[in-house]
């Protein structure tokens, strides 16, 4: 692969994410995007099987989003949101409140998913403090959970199997348990919430799909059970829909599949169609009302410099327009059917544990992810960009991907994983 001069020079100063900089090969140099494709420095076009960490739901450089951002750029690129507000943010909050389940009517904007989780956890802890309840500052999360890379978000990631396990002792200690998938695990969660109710502020859940913890699926009944147990023990429920929101699992929000309304919900990624960094933390009326007081200390003391950035708001408005005008939910369901059918041949391969699809997510789970560098190179040779991690070789394509491009993506997965399974150790 051609290595452009800017990569040779700049790589001496960059610090890449999730990368051992001493041993990792040079990243793939990208110079442009178009539709569902990445344009590489050597001129090749490859289908992006990940939609930039499943954010570019409408494909890249969608003209409707580009035009909206350009108009906003000429009017007001940014303004502080403290003591000032602006129409793009207020109308976006109004649109989100109408779109989100139930009475999630109050929206707090930030710039990233991890920060939206931090805000949600702060909201939950302060909810109890504002009501005069002390000591409810801990959170319950689940095996294989992933909620972000900032400090408090790391504390609710899987403490053993997650990427942040080596920070134990530095992070706040939380409760981590199995998802309630059967009678035994349901009883265990019920007992945990009962015994530690006076310590627990909220349960944190990725509904239906656990993302970076391995693209693991659970049924809607599990989400409903967690909601019921939270209600029974008077514990708040936070739904992390950063990865699952905006049609990724086949419904606009994954919680809808369980007919569940969380007390707090986090969204990001596809909120702006993968165009601008933005996240939102939405709370129900009940949660918000706990912050209303004559006491200034009862206010939510949080305010990112670039929160409610007008350019990001414009991109989000345009992204929501596309969800309203175009059949994104139906596209997600069609993608699910195609992925399930086209990846099925991998199910019996040596080293493959499971093959599954949910919405616009396809996963080949393996017993051990060997030859990772070889996999990435082979996928590029097949004309696709796929980045395996953990024990998953997965795709999260743009919702607008054509049947032909999706078939190319799935065929590349089948071909490469078949070869991989023959490599052995």
C-alpha positions in Angstrom: 0.0 0.0 0.0 1.3 3.5 -0.9 2.4 5.5 2.2 1.9 9.2 1.5 4.5 11.7 2.9 2.0 13.2 5.3 1.6 9.9 7.0 5.3 9.2 7.3 6.0 12.7 8.8 2.9 13.0 10.9 2.9 9.5 12.3 5.9 10.5 14.4 3.7 12.8 16.4 0.2 11.2 16.5 -1.2 9.0 19.2 -3.7 6.5 17.7 -6.7 5.1 19.6 -6.7 1.4 20.9 -3.2 1.0 19.3 0.1 -0.4 20.6 2.2 2.2 18.9 5.4 0.2 19.1 4.2 -2.8 17.2 1.1 -1.8 15.2 1.4 -1.4 11.4 0.7 1.9 9.8 -3.0 2.7 9.7 -4.8 2.7 6.3 -4.4 6.2 4.8 -7.8 7.6 3.7 -8.1 10.8 1.6 -11.8 10.9 0.9 -15.2 9.4 1.4 -18.1 8.9 -1.0 -21.4 7.1 -0.4 -20.5 4.0 1.5 -16.9 3.9 0.4 -13.5 5.1 1.6 -11.0 6.4 -0.9 -7.5 5.4 -0.1 -4.3 7.3 -0.7 -3.4 4.9 -3.5 -6.7 5.6 -5.3 -8.5 2.4 -4.3 -12.1 2.6 -3.2 -13.2 0.2 -0.5 -16.6 -0.4 1.0 -16.7 0.7 4.6 -18.3 -2.2 6.5 -18.3 -0.2 9.7 -19.7 3.1 8.6 -17.1 4.8 10.8 -18.0 3.0 14.0 -21.6 2.8 12.9 -22.2 6.5 12.8 -22.4 7.3 9.0 -25.9 5.8 8.8 -26.9 7.8 5.7 -23.6 7.2 4.0 -20.8 9.7 3.6 -21.2 13.3 2.3 -25.0 13.1 2.0 -25.9 16.3 0.1 -28.8 17.2 2.4 -26.6 17.1 5.5 -23.7 18.9 3.7 -26.1 21.7 2.6 -27.5 22.2 6.1 -24.0 22.4 7.6 -22.9 24.9 5.0 -25.9 27.2 5.6 -25.2 27.1 9.4 -21.5 27.7 8.9 -22.3 31.0 7.1 -24.7 32.1 9.9 -23.1 31.0 13.2 -20.5 28.2 13.5 -20.5 28.2 17.3 -21.6 30.2 20.3 -21.3 29.3 24.0 -24.4 27.7 25.5 -24.1 29.2 29.0 -26.6 32.1 29.4 -27.2 32.0 25.6 -29.2 29.6 23.5 -30.1 29.4 19.8 -32.8 28.1 17.5 -30.9 25.1 16.1 -30.4 23.6 19.6 -33.9 24.4 21.0 -35.6 23.0 17.9 -33.4 19.9 18.0 -34.2 19.3 21.6 -37.9 19.6 20.7 -37.6 17.1 17.8 -35.7 14.6 19.9 -38.2 14.8 22.8 -41.0 14.1 20.2 -39.0 11.2 18.8 -37.7 9.5 21.9 -39.9 7.0 23.8 -42.2 8.2 26.5 -41.6 11.4 28.4 -37.9 11.8 27.8 -38.6 15.5 27.4 -35.4 17.2 28.6 -32.3 17.1 26.5 -28.7 17.9 27.5 -26.2 18.2 24.6 -22.5 17.3 24.7 -19.9 16.4 22.1 -19.3 12.6 22.6 -20.9 9.4 23.7 -18.6 8.9 26.7 -19.5 12.4 27.9 -23.2 11.8 27.5 -22.7 8.7 29.8 -20.9 10.8 32.3 -23.7 13.3 32.3 -26.3 10.5 32.7 -24.5 9.1 35.7 -24.1 12.6 37.2 -27.9 13.2 36.6 -28.8 9.9 38.3 -26.6 10.4 41.4 -27.7 14.0 41.8 -31.3 13.0 41.3 -31.2 11.2 44.7 -29.1 13.9 46.4 -31.5 16.6 45.3 -34.3 14.5 46.9 -32.4 14.4 50.1 -31.3 10.8 49.8 -27.6 10.2 50.6 -25.4 7.3 49.6 -27.0 6.3 46.3 -23.9 6.9 44.2 -23.1 3.4 42.7 -24.3 1.9 39.5 -25.1 -1.6 38.2 -23.8 -2.7 34.8 -23.6 -6.0 33.0 -21.0 -8.6 31.9 -19.6 -7.5 28.5 -20.8 -3.9 29.0 -19.0 -1.0 27.3 -20.1 2.6 28.0 -17.1 4.7 27.0 -13.5 5.6 27.7 -13.8 8.5 30.2 -13.2 7.8 33.9 -16.7 7.3 35.2 -17.9 5.6 32.0 -15.0 3.2 32.3 -16.2 2.2 35.7 -19.4 0.7 34.3 -17.6 -1.2 31.6 -17.0 -4.9 32.2 -14.3 -4.9 34.9 -12.8 -8.3 33.9 -13.3 -8.8 30.2 -13.4 -5.2 29.1 -10.5 -3.2 27.7 -10.3 -1.1 30.9 -9.7 -4.0 33.3 -6.2 -2.8 34.1 -7.5 0.4 35.6 -9.0 -1.5 38.6 -8.2 0.4 41.8 -8.2 3.7 40.0 -11.8 3.7 38.8 -14.9 4.0 41.1 -16.1 0.6 42.1 -19.5 -0.4 40.7 -21.7 -3.5 40.7 -21.3 -5.7 37.6 -23.5 -8.8 37.1 -24.9 -11.1 34.4 -27.8 -9.9 32.2 -31.1 -11.5 33.5 -31.4 -14.1 30.7 -32.8 -16.9 32.8 -34.3 -17.5 36.2 -31.0 -17.8 38.0 -29.5 -14.6 36.7 -32.9 -12.7 37.1 -33.0 -13.8 40.7 -29.4 -12.7 41.2 -30.1 -9.2 39.8 -33.2 -8.9 41.9 -31.2 -9.9 45.0 -28.4 -7.4 44.1 -30.9 -4.5 43.7 -32.6 -5.4 46.9 -29.6 -5.8 49.1 -27.8 -2.7 47.8 -30.8 -0.5 47.0 -29.6 2.2 49.4 -26.3 2.4 47.5 -27.5 2.2 43.9 -28.4 5.3 41.8 -29.2 3.5 38.6 -28.8 0.5 36.3 -26.8 1.1 33.1 -27.9 -0.9 30.1 -27.1 -1.2 26.4 -30.5 -2.4 25.2 -30.7 -5.4 22.8 -27.1 -5.1 21.6 -23.9 -4.8 23.7 -21.6 -3.0 21.3 -17.9 -2.9 21.9 -18.2 -5.7 24.4 -18.5 -8.1 21.5 -21.7 -7.2 19.6 -23.7 -9.5 21.8 -27.5 -9.6 21.5 -30.1 -10.2 24.1 -33.9 -10.4 23.7 -36.4 -7.6 24.4 -37.7 -9.6 27.3 -34.4 -9.0 29.1 -34.8 -5.3 28.8 -38.3 -5.5 30.1 -37.2 -7.6 33.0 -34.5 -5.0 33.9 -37.1 -2.2 33.8 -39.5 -4.2 36.0 -36.8 -4.9 38.6 -35.7 -1.2 38.6 -39.3 -0.2 39.3 -39.7 -2.8 42.0 -36.6 -1.5 43.9 -37.0 2.2 43.0 -33.8 2.4 41.0 -33.3 4.5 37.9 -32.7 2.9 34.5 -30.2 4.5 32.1 -30.3 3.3 28.5 -27.1 3.7 26.6 -28.4 3.9 23.0 -25.2 5.5 21.6 -24.6 2.5 19.4 -28.2 1.1 19.1 -30.1 4.3 18.5 -31.3 5.6 15.1 -32.4 2.3 13.5 -29.2 0.3 14.0 -31.2 -2.6 15.6 -34.2 -2.3 13.3 -36.3 0.1 15.4 -35.6 3.8 15.9 -34.4 3.0 19.4 -33.7 -0.4 20.8 -35.8 0.2 23.9 -38.9 0.3 21.7 -38.6 -3.4 21.0 -39.3 -4.0 24.7 -41.8 -1.2 25.0 -39.6 0.2 27.7 -39.0 3.9 28.6 -35.8 4.4 30.5 -35.4 7.3 33.0 -32.4 8.6 31.2 -31.2 7.8 27.6 -27.9 8.5 25.9 -27.6 8.9 22.1 -24.8 9.9 19.8 -23.0 8.4 16.7 -25.7 8.5 14.1 -27.4 11.5 15.6 -25.6 13.8 13.1 -25.3 11.1 10.4 -21.6 10.7 11.3 -20.9 14.2 10.2 -20.2 16.2 13.3 -19.4 15.2 16.9 -22.5 15.4 19.1 -24.3 13.5 21.8 -27.4 14.0 23.9 -28.5 12.8 27.3 -32.3 12.9 27.7 -34.2 12.6 31.0 -37.8 12.1 31.9 -39.9 14.8 33.5 -39.6 13.0 36.8 -35.8 13.1 36.7 -35.7 16.8 35.5 -38.1 17.9 38.2 -35.7 16.8 40.9 -33.3 19.6 39.7 -35.9 22.4 40.0 -35.4 24.3 43.3 -34.7 27.7 44.8 -31.3 26.2 45.8 -28.7 26.9 43.1 -26.8 23.8 44.2 -29.6 21.7 42.9 -28.8 22.7 39.3 -26.9 20.2 37.0 -23.4 21.6 37.1 -22.1 20.5 33.8 -21.4 22.4 30.6 -19.1 21.3 27.8 -17.6 24.2 25.9 -18.9 23.0 22.5 -22.3 21.7 23.8 -25.2 22.4 21.4 -22.7 23.4 18.7 -24.8 25.0 16.0 -23.0 23.2 13.2 -23.6 19.8 14.9 -27.3 20.8 15.5 -27.7 21.6 11.8 -26.2 18.2 10.9 -28.5 16.5 13.4 -31.6 18.2 12.0 -30.7 17.1 8.5 -30.1 13.6 9.7 -33.5 13.5 11.4 -35.0 14.8 8.2 -33.6 11.8 6.3 -35.0 9.4 8.9 -38.4 11.1 8.3 -38.3 11.2 4.5 -36.5 7.9 3.6 -37.2 4.3 4.6 -34.3 3.8 7.0 -36.1 1.4 9.3 -37.1 -0.8 6.4 -33.6 -0.6 5.0 -32.2 -1.9 8.4 -34.6 -4.8 8.3 -33.7 -5.7 4.7 -30.0 -5.6 5.7 -30.6 -7.9 8.6 -32.3 -10.5 6.4 -29.5 -10.3 3.8 -26.7 -10.5 6.3 -28.3 -13.6 8.1 -28.6 -15.4 4.8 -25.3 -14.5 3.3 -23.1 -15.2 6.4 -24.8 -18.5 7.2 -22.2 -20.5 5.5 -19.6 -19.5 8.1 -21.5 -21.1 10.9 -19.9 -24.5 10.5 -16.3 -23.3 10.0 -13.6 -24.3 12.5 -13.1 -21.6 15.1 -16.5 -20.0 14.5 -18.6 -19.9 17.6 -21.7 -18.1 16.3 -23.1 -16.1 13.3 -25.8 -13.6 14.0 -27.6 -10.5 12.6 -29.7 -7.9 14.2 -30.8 -4.8 12.2 -27.9 -3.5 10.3 -25.4 -5.5 12.4 -23.7 -8.7 11.3 -21.4 -10.7 13.5 -19.1 -13.7 13.1 -18.0 -14.6 16.6 -14.8 -16.7 16.9 -13.3 -18.7 19.7 -10.0 -16.7 19.5 -9.2 -13.8 17.2 -5.9 -14.9 15.7 -4.0 -13.3 12.8 -5.7 -9.9 13.2 -3.2 -8.2 10.9 -3.6 -10.8 8.2 -7.4 -10.4 8.4 -7.3 -6.7 7.9 -5.0 -7.0 4.9 -7.1 -9.7 3.3 -10.3 -7.7 3.8 -8.6 -4.7 2.0 -7.6 -7.0 -0.8 -11.2 -8.0 -1.1 -12.2 -4.3 -1.4 -13.7 -3.8 2.0 -12.8 -2.1 5.3 -13.6 -4.4 8.3 -11.8 -4.0 11.7 -12.2 -7.2 13.9 -11.9 -6.8 17.6 -12.3 -8.9 20.7 -13.8 -12.2 19.5 -15.9 -10.6 16.8 -15.5 -10.1 13.0 -18.4 -7.8 12.4 -20.0 -5.3 10.1 -22.3 -2.3 10.8 -22.8 -0.9 7.3 -24.6 2.4 6.4 -28.3 1.9 6.2 -28.2 3.1 2.6 -25.8 0.4 1.4 -27.0 -1.1 -1.9 -27.8 -4.8 -2.2 -24.8 -5.2 -4.5 -22.4 -3.6 -2.1 -23.8 -5.5 0.9 -23.3 -8.7 -1.1 -19.7 -7.8 -1.8 -19.2 -7.1 1.9 -20.7 -10.4 3.0 -18.9 -12.4 0.3 -15.6 -10.9 1.5 -16.4 -11.9 5.1 -17.2 -15.5 4.0 -14.2 -15.8 1.8 -11.7 -14.3 4.3 -13.1 -16.1 7.4 -13.0 -19.4 5.5 -9.4 -18.9 4.7 -8.7 -17.7 8.3 -10.3 -20.8 9.7 -7.8 -22.9 7.7 -4.7 -21.1 9.0 -4.8 -22.7 12.4 -2.7 -21.2 15.2 
